[in-house]
Amino acid sequence: MLGTDPTPDACLGYFCQFEEAFRAAARAKILRKRIPVATNLHLTSRDIARKLLEAEQIERGERP
Protein backbone atom coordinates (compact mmCIF):
# COMPACT_ATOMS: atom_id res chain seq x y z
CA MET A 1 0.00 0.00 0.00
CA LEU A 2 2.95 2.31 0.52
CA GLY A 3 4.22 1.73 -3.01
CA THR A 4 7.76 0.82 -1.95
CA ASP A 5 9.59 -1.70 0.18
CA PRO A 6 8.82 0.12 3.45
CA THR A 7 10.71 0.05 6.71
CA PRO A 8 9.00 -1.25 9.85
CA ASP A 9 8.74 2.35 11.09
CA ALA A 10 7.02 3.42 7.85
CA CYS A 11 4.53 0.55 8.24
CA LEU A 12 3.78 1.50 11.83
CA GLY A 13 3.39 5.15 10.85
CA TYR A 14 0.95 4.23 8.08
CA PHE A 15 -1.06 2.08 10.48
CA CYS A 16 -1.19 4.88 13.05
CA GLN A 17 -2.29 7.38 10.39
CA PHE A 18 -5.07 5.12 9.10
CA GLU A 19 -5.86 3.02 12.17
CA GLU A 20 -9.58 3.71 11.89
CA ALA A 21 -9.65 2.24 8.36
CA PHE A 22 -7.73 -0.85 9.50
CA ARG A 23 -10.19 -1.40 12.35
CA ALA A 24 -13.20 -0.80 10.10
CA ALA A 25 -11.81 -3.28 7.55
CA ALA A 26 -11.35 -5.88 10.28
CA ARG A 27 -14.88 -5.34 11.63
CA ALA A 28 -16.37 -5.62 8.14
CA LYS A 29 -14.48 -8.83 7.39
CA ILE A 30 -15.44 -10.36 10.73
CA LEU A 31 -19.11 -9.62 10.10
CA ARG A 32 -19.06 -10.63 6.43
CA LYS A 33 -17.24 -13.93 7.03
CA ARG A 34 -18.81 -14.57 10.44
CA ILE A 35 -15.38 -15.04 12.00
CA PRO A 36 -15.62 -16.26 15.60
CA VAL A 37 -14.26 -14.19 18.49
CA ALA A 38 -10.54 -14.72 19.25
CA THR A 39 -9.84 -16.05 15.74
CA ASN A 40 -6.96 -14.65 13.69
CA LEU A 41 -7.78 -13.12 10.34
CA HIS A 42 -5.86 -11.80 7.38
CA LEU A 43 -6.56 -8.28 6.14
CA THR A 44 -5.59 -7.69 2.54
CA SER A 45 -4.64 -4.38 1.00
CA ARG A 46 -7.99 -4.61 -0.83
CA ASP A 47 -9.86 -4.82 2.51
CA ILE A 48 -8.11 -1.72 3.79
CA ALA A 49 -8.27 0.22 0.52
CA ARG A 50 -12.04 -0.33 0.41
CA LYS A 51 -12.42 1.38 3.79
CA LEU A 52 -10.04 4.19 2.87
CA LEU A 53 -12.10 4.89 -0.26
CA GLU A 54 -15.33 4.82 1.72
CA ALA A 55 -13.89 7.33 4.20
CA GLU A 56 -12.88 9.65 1.34
CA GLN A 57 -16.34 9.40 -0.20
CA ILE A 58 -18.03 10.15 3.11
CA GLU A 59 -15.73 13.14 3.62
CA ARG A 60 -16.87 14.53 0.26
CA GLY A 61 -20.51 13.95 1.17
CA GLU A 62 -20.92 10.99 -1.17
CA ARG A 63 -22.36 7.61 -0.31
CA PRO A 64 -19.93 4.69 -0.49
Phi, psi and omega in degrees: 000336181275349176081004179217186173266089191285158174280161175304321179295322178295321178296314179297318178298319179295316178300313181299321181293323185240031183304321180299320179293320177299315181292320178295321178296319179295315179300315182298318180292320179299315180291315183297318184265357182054050181283127181295154176304144176069020176257137175290151175218161182248118174268131177264166176298329178295319178301314184287317180301321179303316182287325176296319178294319178299318180297319178296318180296318180296320178301325180274002179085010179269165174263135179291000000 
